[in-house]
Amino acid sequence: MFDESNYQEIFFYVVKTGMPFYAKEFKAFEQSDVYWNVSLVPIAVSGVVKYVVYTVSDVTDDVIRRKIVEEQKQNLEAIIENMSDSLFMVDKDYSIEALNSVAKCSATEYDILGLAGQLLMYDFEGNNIAFNNHPANKILNGDKLSCFRYSLQNSHCTYYLSLSGSPVYHDGSITKALICIRDITEQVINDKLISKQEEMKTSLKVQDEIFANASHELKTPLSVIYSANQIMDMYLNNSSFIDRNKLITYNNIIKQNCFRLTRLINNITDLTKCRSGYLDFIINNENIVDIVKNITLTVSEHFKSKGIRIEFYTDVEERTMACDADKIERIVLNLISNSIKFSKIKSTIVVSIHNKEDAVEIKVSDDGIGIDSKHIDCIFERYYQADKSISRKVEGSGIGLPLVKEFVELHNGHIFVESELGKGSTFIVELPVKIAENEVDLVYSSAVNKIDMIEIEFSDIYSLNN
């Protein structure tokens, strides 16, 4: 060791032995951080050391810089080692190096990167991730990933993970991928539990609304039936002269409200079946133009005397597609019924069919009161009503449009509405045109049954039945 105290001793050693001496990065002064590199090199003449070249270079900056780097390296190693996430380095040959103890531990438990093919890899939308789309491949191809979420599955368990990573460059070329993986299994499971709890709360709230709506909707026709029955009973018991017209009027009131109860019960039952997957859905190849046209014209004829004008237009005479004819008829009936409810007296309802390349579009338009923009996104929700008050002007359970949406989606179609407050609404149903390979033999319902179906569907529009 070289220092000021033994300088003379070292000097005489160099002279005596002829051997050079080097001291690297020694602290020049005890009370200061100054570092030198020192060399003593003998120069011999005729085999005798005559001179000693003594050189000193100040390397303080280099020493301090190296110490800072070493301290930063130690800090970084401590951070990496104490991370709760797994840190890996993957090279072009998919050789994996675990950079911290968490990575080493997780790599021994299961194929956390999903590169060994031991587990099936899916994104959070449920799509299988092929090897060429593996996040490690993307990073090795130059992509930077942040919080890419995926799952690894086998027959026993599912792991949920979040991956971030960046490519590592050497001489301008990507040589490795630095990948950080966080196990979010517990978080995802907790989120699902919270989501289910929220769904349960929403479901309970919907049930309360169902009971409130159903109570009102059931009570109203029952009250009307009971009142009409009381009047008929009083009239039959206390009158010696039977007015046949009055009896017909009260009998029609009872019939209409029976239809109304039937409609409410049918809609609740069908909506429940849709939700549980038990609704009968019978597909045949039908001319959808005829289905829509016939039911529209039947409705138009049935209500001609009521001052309701219902028009039908089509830009194609025939379009055969796989559909459930009964559900298509109920879609059209429900949309016409909805349009009449919110239209003025003697309004015009227009039902039209528009042919597209691989779809059919059914439109039901009216010039009624329209829908406020704040309600448009909600009207297809189950049991939703823009006016929830008991004293609302238009009767309805809030089931019709959600049921229409269910029927449309059974056909893999879409329904949406265009509306302007005070100017009317247009409901648009778009159905994909496909041909069914296997058909079911069915007998169409008779015209009489269709009339009953129409009367049931329009039973809660009192303005048409009084």
Protein Blocks (a to p, Z undefined) as FASTA:
>chain_A
ZZfklmmmmmmmmmmnopacddehiafblkbccddddddddddeehiafbdcdddddfkl
mmmmmmmmmmmmmmmmmmmmmpcbdcddddfkopacdfbfklmmmmmmpcfkopnopacc
ddfkopacdfklgfklmmmnopacehiacddddfkbccddddddddddeehiafbdcddd
ddfklmmmmmmmmmmmmmmmmmmmmmmmmmmmmmmmmmmmmmmmmmmmmmmmmmmmmpcb
dcfklmmmmmmmmmmmmmmmmmmmmmmmmmmmmmnopaccddddddfklmmmmmmmmmmm
mmmmnopacddddfbfbdcddddfklmmmmmmmmmmmmmmmpcehiacdddddddfkbcc
dddddfbebpafklmmmmmpghiafblcfkbfbgcehlmmmmmmmmmmmnopacddddde
hiapcddddddddddfbdcddddddfklmmmmmmmmmmmmmklmZZ
